[in-house]
Amino acid sequence: MFRVLCAIRSAFIEGHRIRICWCGIVAGSQPLEEWKEIERKASGLISCLQKKNDNWRRKMSVSVFNRCWSKVILETLVRQGVSHVCIAPGSRSTPLTLEAVRLQNAGSVTCHTHFDERGLGALGIAKATQSPVAIIVTSGTATANLYPAIIEARQTGVNLFVLTADRPPELLGVRRKSGYFCSKNMFGQYPVANVNLPKPNADYSAQWLISYLNRQPSNKKQQGGVVHINVPFAESLYDAN
């Protein structure tokens, strides 16, 4: 890299473009040959920058889709009466958490956090407010900590929306320190609806997602209960704003 920069003398990088400022062309040289030499010397630097740019674009594309889906999901739940969101910390659930905080800043919901899923208090909030509560947790064993609350919600008809941020299909079954099981349908028959979403991508429109989320059993409004929404997120999880 040092030899390339010395040979070019000076370069100005603007955004993702390289603008050559001074290349050291001397009197008596052949312009066409000099430009060919510059292209040869700059090709390595351009290639490095292009690869970095491509990687950045791929990461941003995934991250933006994750945040957009999270936005649509939570705003759909708000329209269904959710005004409280209980959040347990986790990495995979970051897009959902960031969107919940955005809604809180806009005055649409109130967020409650606890370091342990068993202490979120979502069931109590739902009973006290007589309105549905959304729960956000990450993938792995974290989801299993909600089992007692889900069983009680089913037995008492309390409305909960449980959002589990799962791994994408390509990582399911891969052992990691946080566990390696799939959150899909993990609560068995206790939810009144299991909504298993595909990985966020351009093949599915926001309107499709809203329609899919609104497909709930007709008896839910009468009996109440838990709707489990499993959302697989690929990385990157943090880059979009």
N, C-alpha and C positions, 0 to 999 in steps of 0.2 A: 504494500500500500504506500510506503514511504517513497519508493522509487517511482511509482506512478504519479504521485503528487508533485515530485520534483521535476519530472519530465514535462508535465503539463504546466508547471510554474504556478498557476493560480486558477481556481475555479470557484464559481458562485452557484450554490445549490438553492433553488427556489421551489418550495413544495417538493414535488417528486421529479423535477426537471433539473438537468445540469446545464448551466449557462457558462461557457468558457469565456474567461475575461482576458487572459493573455497567455499565449502559447509559445512564445519565443521563436517566432518565424524570423529568420535573418535575411539580410539583403542577398540577392542572387539565388535564392532557393526557388524550387519549383512549387507553386501553390498547391497543385493537385497532389503531388507527392507528400507535401507537408500535411495536408488534411488527412491523407490516408494513414500517415504515421500517428497523427493525433487520435484517429479512430481506433487504431491498434492499441495505443497506450491507455485510452480511456475505457476500452471495452470491459476490462476487468472490474473497474469501479462501477460502471453502469450496470453490469450484470449483478454485482452484489446489492446495489440499491434496488434493482428491479425485483430480485428475490425477496428482499425485505418488504418491499411494497406489496407484492402478491400475498405474502404471509399475513401482513397487516390487514389487507382487504378481506381475506378469508375469515380471519378472527372477528373483524368488525361485522361482517355479514351475519355470522352465527349469533354474535352477541346482540345485534339489533333485532333479529328475529325472536330471540329469547325474550327481550324486553317488550316487544310489540305484543307477543302472545300473552305475556303476563299482564300487560295493560288491558287487553281485551277480556281476559278471564276475570280479572278483579272488577272491572267496570260492569261486566255482566252480572256479577254477584251483587254488586251495589244496587243495581236496578231490581234485583230480586229481594231486596230488603236488608242486606248486610250492612251494618254500620260499625261493627267491631271486628278487628282482625287480631288473632293471637298468633304470635310468631316465636318459634324456637330457633336459635342460631344454627346456621349450617351453610356449607359452601354451595351445594347444588341448588339450593332454593334461593340464591342471591337475586336472580331476576324478579321473582315474586316479591321478595322482601323490599327491594328498591321501589317497586311499583306501589306496594302498600304504603310505604313512607310518603311517596309522592301524593297519593290520595289523602293521607292524613294532613299533609301540608296544605292541600286544597280544601280541607274542611269536610271531606266526604266520609271519612271513617276515623275511628280511634284505634290506634295500635297498642297492643299489650305484648310485652316480651318477658320470657323467662328462660333461664339457661337449661332447664330440664322440661321435656315435653309433658311429663306427668304433673307439672306445676303450673300449667298455662291458665287453668281456670276457665276455659272456654264454656264448659257445661254450665257452670254457675252463672256466667254472664248471660248466656242464652236464656236460662230460666228467669233471671232477674229482669231482663229487658223484654222478654216475650218476643224476641226477634232472632233470626238466624245469625250465627257467628261463623266466620271463616277461620280456619286453622292452617298455618303454613309450617311445614317441616321439611327437612332434607331427606335424602335417600338413606338406605341401609337400615340399621337396627333402630334408628330414631322413630321410625313409623310404628314399630311394635309397641312403643310406650303409650300410644293412644288407645290401645285395645280396650281397657276398662271403660274409658269415657264413651267410646263408640257403642259398646254393649249397653251401657246405661241409657245413652241417648236413644237407642233403638227401643228399649223397653218402656221409656217414658215419653217418647214422641217429641223429643227436643230436636230442633233443626240445627244441624251443623254441616258446614261444607269443609271437608278435609282435603287440603291440597298437598299432595306428596310430590316432591320434586325428585323424579327418578333419573337413573342413568339412561343414556340413549341405547337403542337396541344393540349396537356394536360392542357395548361394554357390559351387557348383562351376562352374568355367569363368570365374570372375571374377578378373581379374589383380590380384594383390597382390605386395608386395615379397618374400614368402616362396615365390613360385611359385603356379601356378594349376592344377596337374593334380590328378586324383583318385587317391587311394591304393588304391581298390578294385581288387583283382586285379592289382596292379602288379608282383608278383613272378612272374607267369606260371605255369609248370608246376612250379616248384620247391617250393612248399608242398604237403604231402599233403592239406591242406584249406584252403579260403578261406571264411571266415565273414564275410559282409557284413551288418552289423546295420543296422536302421533308426534314425532319429533317436529318442532317448529321448522317450517321451510316454505318456500314460495309456491308449493303445489296446493296449499290450502289458504283460502281467503279468510279475512276477518269475519265476513258474513257467514261463511261455513262454520267457523268456530263458534260464533254466537248461537247459531241454530243448533249445533251439536250439543252445546252446554244446556240449552233450554229443553232438550228431550229428556224429561224426567217422568217417572211413573205417574199416572193420573191420580193415584191414591196418595201421593206424597203430601199434597196440600191438606188432605183430611187427617192423615195419621202422623205426619211429621217424621223425622228421623235423619239419618246421615246420608249425605251424598259424597262419595269418595271420588275425587278428581285426581287422576295420576298423570303428571306432566313430565315427560322425559326431556331433559335439557343436555345438549352437547356443549362442550367448551368452545369458545370462551364465555365466561359467565359475568365478567365485570366491566368490559370495555365500553359498552354503549352508555350514553347519557340521556 
